Amino acid sequence: MQSINAGNTAFILLCTALVCMMTPALALFYGGLVKQRDMLSIMIQNFVCMGVVGLIWVFGGFSLAFGPDIGGVIGNIVPYFGMYHVGVAPNPAMGPTIPFIMVFAYQMMFAIITPALMTGAFVGRFRFGAYLAFIALWTILVYLPAAHWIWGGGFLAKMGVVDFAGGIVIHTAAGFSALVTAAYLGKRKLAPGESESEPASLPLVALGAGLLWFGWFGFNAGGAYAADALAAYAFTNTMLAGSIAMLVWMFWEWREKGRPSFSGVLVGAVAGLATITPASGYVEPMAALAIGAIGATVCFHAKHVQSWLKIDDSLEVWRAHGVGGMTGALLIGVLASAHINQVSAGMHQLGVQALAVAIVAAYASLITFILLKILDGMGVLRVPDTLQEKGLDTTMYGEQAFNFWNMDRGGKA
């Protein structure tokens, strides 16, 4: 048995906990951005992923993503089903100095947060029962194959596609699926004279954004599977990209509206973090600054595309995650340095990255549409218009986010 390195194991334990924290952090981030009457409905959608996807990961999910390759398309479900052969002995191909069970746990956190990212796109329109079925099927049919194609030795990996921490597997897949879902469910139904944008609590958004940023260090640096130089580069690149993206987003917003906004600063930082994710372990720190700035610029101006499409992506998941992840994945082909992680920028690398983005985006969109069509055909998909106007928290869950001394605030943010 290969020896276990205590330092590397401690590092991955910490990174796994940080990525786990990102799902509750996302719940806070999204919960603060929506109307007060819908806060709990979106937060429960985030938290429940930890249960649904966690069980899928144990009973076949991990094996389908990282098991022995079958035709470059999917992993063999048998070897790791029910955590069989998932023990403390290191796997030479995955984390050779840490217990194999920590690879299992670390990757499980990625699988959990991916469907949760989509929830911000369809606030107040998705029935909870249908949502549970949707995320289970989406994880099995979209996330697991995409993870295998790139991280599990599938056909894209064999072509030379790289994605350090999930710009394609996570952000592109979730972002484009979110866009399709928002388009399919249609525009939110609002009460007469009601605004679409009434954040319930910007301080809550700030708390969620701060915790997301904190967790992102584990999200990206943990991809090295060791406390080494590569992890240090990924860690530093994460900070730099988030920092400059915050400022660049603020610049564009200030230039357009004549003033900055707190919500814009927070969303800009998240867009930068999403953009650096696929490239964090392949570029120099100065390149990370460029990636963060480019990512914020592209994500900010993607609103014109979204406006042209006339899709009600409630919290603009596609802009921040879909466009950000796609942009970062492509920039690997432009800015990657072989001195960091044996991947060089060039036309070939740019070409395979672009192909991977197109394949994953198209596949995720198609499967998402099919799943929605099936659920819609069963009559269990959409929340009725009257409930959308009232809000989902009290009507569907019998609870409310805040109780100001039993004062009735009319259900509005």
C-alpha positions in Angstrom: 0.0 0.0 0.0 1.3 3.5 -0.8 2.0 5.6 2.2 -0.5 8.2 3.4 0.9 11.7 3.9 -0.5 13.2 7.0 -0.1 16.8 5.8 -1.8 16.2 2.5 -4.6 14.3 4.2 -5.2 17.1 6.6 -5.3 19.6 3.8 -7.9 17.6 1.8 -10.0 17.1 5.0 -10.1 20.9 5.3 -10.8 21.5 1.6 -13.6 19.0 1.7 -15.2 20.8 4.7 -14.8 24.2 2.9 -16.5 22.9 -0.3 -19.3 21.4 1.8 -19.9 24.8 3.4 -20.4 26.3 0.0 -23.8 24.8 -0.4 -25.3 26.4 2.7 -23.4 29.6 1.7 -25.1 29.5 -1.6 -28.4 29.1 0.2 -27.7 32.3 2.1 -26.5 34.1 -1.1 -29.6 33.2 -3.1 -31.9 33.5 -0.1 -30.9 37.1 0.4 -31.4 38.0 -3.2 -34.9 36.8 -3.6 -38.2 38.3 -2.2 -38.7 37.6 1.4 -41.8 35.5 0.7 -39.6 33.0 -1.3 -36.5 32.8 0.8 -37.2 29.5 2.4 -38.3 27.9 -0.9 -34.9 28.5 -2.5 -32.9 27.7 0.6 -34.5 24.3 1.1 -33.8 23.6 -2.6 -30.1 24.2 -1.9 -29.9 22.3 1.4 -31.8 19.2 0.1 -29.1 18.6 -2.5 -26.9 17.5 0.3 -29.2 14.7 1.0 -30.4 13.6 -2.5 -27.0 13.9 -4.3 -25.1 12.5 -1.3 -27.1 9.3 -1.5 -26.7 9.1 -5.3 -22.9 9.5 -4.8 -22.8 6.5 -2.5 -25.0 4.2 -4.5 -23.4 4.4 -8.0 -22.6 8.1 -8.5 -19.0 8.0 -7.6 -18.4 4.8 -9.6 -20.2 6.2 -12.7 -18.0 9.3 -12.6 -14.7 7.8 -11.6 -15.0 4.1 -12.1 -13.2 2.2 -14.9 -13.9 3.8 -18.3 -16.5 2.2 -20.5 -16.1 3.4 -24.1 -15.1 6.9 -23.0 -18.7 7.7 -22.1 -19.3 6.6 -18.5 -17.6 4.7 -15.6 -18.4 1.2 -14.6 -21.0 1.3 -11.8 -19.9 -1.9 -10.1 -16.4 -1.2 -8.6 -17.4 1.5 -6.1 -21.1 1.0 -5.7 -22.2 1.3 -2.1 -18.6 2.5 -1.3 -17.2 -1.0 -2.1 -13.4 -0.7 -2.5 -13.6 2.8 -1.2 -11.3 2.7 1.8 -8.2 4.3 3.3 -5.7 2.7 0.9 -4.6 5.5 -1.6 -5.5 5.2 -5.3 -2.4 5.6 -7.4 -4.3 7.5 -10.1 -6.3 9.8 -7.8 -4.7 11.4 -4.7 -1.8 8.9 -4.3 -0.8 10.3 -0.9 -4.3 10.5 0.7 -6.9 8.0 1.7 -9.1 7.1 -1.3 -12.1 7.7 0.9 -11.2 11.4 0.9 -11.2 11.5 -2.9 -14.7 10.1 -2.6 -15.8 12.7 0.0 -14.1 15.7 -1.7 -15.7 14.9 -5.1 -19.1 14.3 -3.4 -19.1 18.0 -2.4 -18.7 19.1 -6.0 -21.6 16.9 -7.1 -23.8 18.3 -4.3 -23.3 22.0 -5.1 -23.7 21.6 -8.9 -27.5 21.2 -9.1 -27.9 23.7 -6.3 -26.4 26.4 -8.5 -29.3 26.1 -10.9 -31.9 27.0 -8.3 -31.3 30.8 -8.6 -32.6 30.7 -12.2 -36.2 29.5 -11.5 -37.1 31.1 -8.2 -40.8 30.5 -7.2 -41.8 28.5 -10.2 -40.7 24.8 -9.6 -42.8 22.5 -7.4 -40.7 20.9 -4.7 -41.6 17.3 -5.5 -40.8 17.8 -9.1 -37.6 19.5 -8.1 -36.4 16.5 -6.1 -37.0 14.2 -9.1 -35.3 16.7 -11.4 -32.1 17.1 -9.4 -31.8 13.3 -8.9 -32.2 12.6 -12.6 -30.1 15.6 -13.7 -27.2 14.5 -11.5 -27.4 10.9 -12.9 -27.9 11.9 -16.5 -25.9 15.1 -16.8 -23.4 15.6 -14.0 -22.0 12.1 -13.7 -21.3 11.6 -17.5 -19.8 15.1 -17.8 -17.6 14.5 -14.8 -16.4 11.2 -16.3 -15.8 12.7 -19.7 -13.3 15.2 -18.3 -12.2 14.0 -14.8 -12.8 10.3 -15.0 -10.7 9.4 -18.1 -13.5 9.8 -20.6 -13.3 10.8 -24.3 -12.8 14.5 -23.6 -9.9 13.8 -21.2 -8.3 11.6 -23.9 -8.5 14.5 -26.3 -6.6 16.7 -23.9 -9.4 18.7 -22.3 -8.6 20.0 -18.8 -10.8 21.6 -16.2 -9.0 22.0 -12.9 -12.0 22.5 -10.6 -15.2 22.5 -12.6 -15.6 25.4 -15.0 -17.0 23.0 -17.6 -18.2 20.0 -15.5 -19.9 22.2 -12.9 -20.5 25.8 -14.0 -21.1 25.3 -17.7 -23.3 22.3 -17.2 -25.3 24.0 -14.4 -25.4 27.4 -16.1 -26.8 26.3 -19.4 -29.3 23.9 -17.7 -30.4 26.8 -15.6 -31.1 28.9 -18.7 -33.1 26.1 -20.3 -35.1 25.6 -17.1 -35.9 29.3 -16.7 -36.9 29.5 -20.4 -39.2 26.4 -20.1 -40.9 27.5 -16.9 -41.6 31.0 -18.2 -41.6 34.4 -16.6 -42.4 34.8 -12.9 -46.0 35.8 -12.0 -46.0 39.0 -9.9 -48.7 40.9 -8.1 -49.8 44.1 -9.9 -47.2 46.8 -9.6 -44.7 44.5 -8.0 -41.0 44.7 -8.9 -39.0 41.7 -10.1 -36.0 42.7 -8.1 -36.7 43.2 -4.3 -33.8 41.5 -2.4 -34.9 40.3 1.0 -31.6 41.0 2.7 -28.4 42.3 1.2 -26.4 41.7 4.4 -27.5 38.0 4.0 -26.2 38.1 0.5 -22.9 39.5 1.7 -22.6 36.8 4.3 -23.3 34.1 1.7 -20.8 35.7 -0.8 -18.1 35.9 1.9 -18.6 32.2 2.8 -18.6 31.2 -0.8 -15.3 33.1 -1.4 -13.9 31.4 1.7 -15.0 28.0 0.6 -13.7 28.6 -3.0 -10.2 28.3 -1.7 -11.0 24.6 -0.9 -12.9 24.3 -4.1 -9.9 25.2 -6.3 -6.8 24.5 -4.2 -8.1 21.1 -3.2 -7.9 20.0 -6.8 -4.1 19.5 -6.3 -4.9 16.7 -3.8 -1.8 17.7 -1.9 -0.6 20.7 0.1 2.0 21.6 -2.5 3.1 24.3 -4.9 0.2 23.6 -7.3 -2.3 24.1 -4.5 -0.5 27.3 -3.6 -0.9 28.6 -7.1 -4.6 27.6 -7.3 -5.2 29.3 -3.9 -3.5 32.5 -4.9 -5.1 32.6 -8.3 -8.6 32.3 -6.7 -8.0 35.3 -4.5 -6.6 37.5 -7.3 -9.4 36.7 -9.8 -12.2 37.3 -7.3 -10.6 40.6 -6.2 -10.2 42.1 -9.6 -13.5 40.8 -10.9 -15.2 42.7 -8.1 -13.6 45.9 -9.1 -14.1 45.5 -12.9 -17.8 44.6 -12.4 -18.2 47.7 -10.2 -16.5 49.8 -13.0 -18.9 48.6 -15.6 -21.9 49.1 -13.4 -20.8 52.6 -12.3 -20.1 53.6 -15.9 -23.6 52.4 -17.0 -25.8 53.5 -14.1 -23.8 56.4 -12.6 -23.3 54.6 -9.3 -22.0 51.3 -7.9 -24.2 48.9 -6.0 -23.4 46.5 -3.1 -25.2 43.6 -4.9 -23.2 44.3 -8.0 -19.9 44.1 -6.1 -20.9 40.8 -4.6 -22.1 39.3 -7.8 -19.0 40.5 -9.7 -16.7 38.7 -7.2 -18.7 35.5 -7.6 -18.5 35.8 -11.4 -14.7 36.2 -11.2 -14.4 33.1 -8.9 -16.5 31.1 -11.3 -14.3 32.2 -14.2 -10.9 31.3 -12.6 -12.2 27.9 -11.4 -11.3 25.8 -14.5 -8.0 27.6 -15.0 -6.8 28.0 -11.4 -4.3 25.2 -11.5 -3.0 26.0 -15.0 -2.1 29.7 -15.0 0.4 32.2 -13.5 -1.0 34.7 -10.9 -0.7 37.6 -13.4 -2.8 35.6 -15.8 -5.4 35.0 -13.1 -5.8 38.8 -12.8 -6.5 38.9 -16.5 -8.9 36.0 -16.3 -10.8 37.7 -13.4 -11.0 41.0 -15.3 -12.1 39.3 -18.6 -14.6 37.1 -16.8 -16.3 40.1 -15.0 -16.5 42.0 -18.3 -17.9 39.1 -20.3 -20.4 38.1 -17.6 -21.5 41.7 -17.0 -22.2 42.3 -20.7 -23.9 38.9 -21.1 -27.0 40.6 -19.8 -27.6 41.9 -23.3 -27.8 38.4 -24.6 -30.1 37.4 -21.8 -32.2 40.4 -22.4 -32.4 39.5 -26.1 -33.4 36.0 -25.3 -36.1 37.4 -22.9 -35.6 34.6 -20.4 -36.4 35.2 -16.8 -33.3 33.8 -15.2 -34.2 35.2 -11.7 -30.7 35.5 -10.2 -28.8 35.4 -13.5 -27.2 32.1 -12.9 -26.3 31.7 -16.6 -24.5 35.0 -16.6 -22.3 34.4 -13.6 -21.8 30.6 -13.8 -22.5 29.5 -17.3 -20.7 32.3 -19.1 -18.1 32.6 -16.4 -17.2 28.9 -16.4 -17.2 28.8 -20.2 -14.9 31.9 -20.4 -12.4 30.5 -17.9 -12.3 27.2 -19.7 -11.6 28.8 -23.0 -8.9 31.1 -21.5 -6.9 28.0 -20.5 -6.1 27.7 -24.2 -4.9 31.3 -24.2 -3.1 31.7 -20.9 -2.1 28.3 -19.5 1.6 27.9 -18.5 3.4 24.6 -18.7 5.5 25.7 -15.7 2.4 25.4 -13.5 0.8 22.1 -14.4 2.1 20.7 -17.7 -0.6 22.4 -19.8 0.5 24.9 -22.5 -1.6 27.6 -24.2 -2.0 27.2 -27.9 -4.5 26.7 -30.7 -4.8 23.0 -30.1 -5.6 23.5 -26.4 -8.0 26.3 -27.2 -9.7 24.1 -29.8 -10.3 21.1 -27.5 -11.5 23.4 -24.7 -14.0 25.0 -27.0 -15.2 21.6 -28.2 -15.7 20.4 -24.6 -17.6 23.6 -23.7 -19.9 23.1 -26.7 -20.5 19.4 -26.1 -21.2 19.8 -22.3 -23.4 22.9 -22.8 -25.4 21.2 -25.6 -25.7 17.9 -23.8 -26.8 19.5 -20.5 -29.3 21.7 -22.3 -30.9 18.8 -24.2 -31.2 16.4 -21.3 -32.6 19.2 -19.1 -35.2 20.0 -21.7 -36.2 16.3 -21.9 -36.5 16.0 -18.1 -38.6 19.1 -17.9 -40.8 17.9 -20.7 -41.4 14.6 -18.9 -42.2 16.3 -15.5 -44.4 18.8 -17.3 -46.3 15.9 -19.0 -47.0 14.4 -15.6 -48.5 17.7 -14.5 -46.2 18.2 -11.5 -43.8 20.8 -12.7 -45.0 24.3 -12.4 -46.2 26.2 -9.3 -49.7 27.7 -10.0 -49.8 31.4 -10.8 -51.8 32.3 -7.7 -49.2 30.7 -5.5 -46.3 32.4 -7.3 -48.0 35.8 -6.5 -48.4 34.9 -2.8 -45.0 33.3 -2.4 -44.0 29.8 -1.8 -42.8 29.9 1.8 -46.1 29.9 3.6 -48.2 28.3 0.9 -46.0 25.3 0.2 -43.9 24.9 3.4 -46.0 26.5 6.1 -43.1 28.6 7.3 -41.7 32.1 6.9 -38.1 33.4 7.0 -38.7 36.1 9.5 -41.3 36.8 12.2 -41.1 40.4 13.2 -43.1 40.0 16.4 -45.9 38.4 14.5 -46.3 41.5 12.3 -47.9 40.8 8.9 -45.7 42.3 6.1 -48.0 41.3 3.3 -45.6 38.7 2.0 -43.5 41.2 0.1 -39.8 41.7 0.4 
